[in-house]
Amino acid sequence: MLITFIIFAVFALFIFNSLTDALCIKKNIPEERQPKVFQTINILLTILLLSGYLNIWTQI
């Protein structure tokens, strides 16, 4: 189960980074602000994935 969740998490991070890149291009976000945008989204998504995993793990 853990391996499946890790694969899903990597896939989700990849997709969200692709979407974030498209957002930065579409909204013309300056190059110096882009790392902060990526960092914020990645941290929030990681917290969401960890809390989801813990929620699933405690229900088993």
Secondary structure, DSSP 8 states (H G I E B T S, - for coil): -HHHHHHHHHHHHHHHHHHHHHHHHHTT--TTTHHHHHHHHHHHHHHHHHHHHHHHHHH-
